[in-house]
Amino acid sequence: MSAHGKESPSPLLQTRWTKKILFTYIPLAGAVSYEVFSVNVLNPACFKSMFPDWHLGIANALLLNANLGAGLYLYSRPHMACTSHICPRIVYSVFGAVMFNFGSILLWATTKMVLPQCKAVKALFGLSSGAGLLFIAYQYVGMLDKSIKQEDT
C-alpha cells in the first residue's frame, strides 16, 4: 500500500514500455478489432466465405480483443484513478468494456434487419457506426477525465 491508502501497482506495470503496450497499443488493436467485428455482425456470410472453418473463432477473438482494448483503455484513464482499490477499478473497466461492446452488437443486430440486403451498405454502416460510437466514447471518457482534473484544482 502507498502512503495515500491506495494499493501500489505492480513494478511490472511501472515500466514505460509496459504502460505503452497495455494502455496504448492494445486499446488501438481493440478499436481495429471492434471495427472489423462490426462488419462481421452485419454481414456474417463474409467471414464464413473467407474463413469457412474458423469464422466463429475469429469472430470471438475479435470480440475478445475489442473487450480487452476497451477495458484497458478505461482502466488507464485518470477518472478511474479515484477508486481506492484496484478491484473496483478492474470491475468498472470490465463493466464499461462489456456494456459498450455488447450494446454495439445489439445496435448492429437490430439495424441489420432494416438495412438493405447490399453487402457494401451493411459494411459501410458497420464501419461508420463503429467509428462514430468509438468517437463518442472517446469524447465521453475525455469529459470524465476533465471533470476529475477540475475537481482537483
Secondary structure, 3 states (H helix, E strand, C coil): CCCCCCCCCCHHHHCHHHHHHHHHHHHHHHHHHHHHHHHHHHCHHHHHHHCCCCHHHHHHHHHHHHHHHHHHHHHHCHHHHHCCCHHHHHHHHHHHHHHHHHHHHHHHHHHHCCCCCCHHHHHHHHHHHHHHHHHHHHHHHHHHHHHHHHHHC
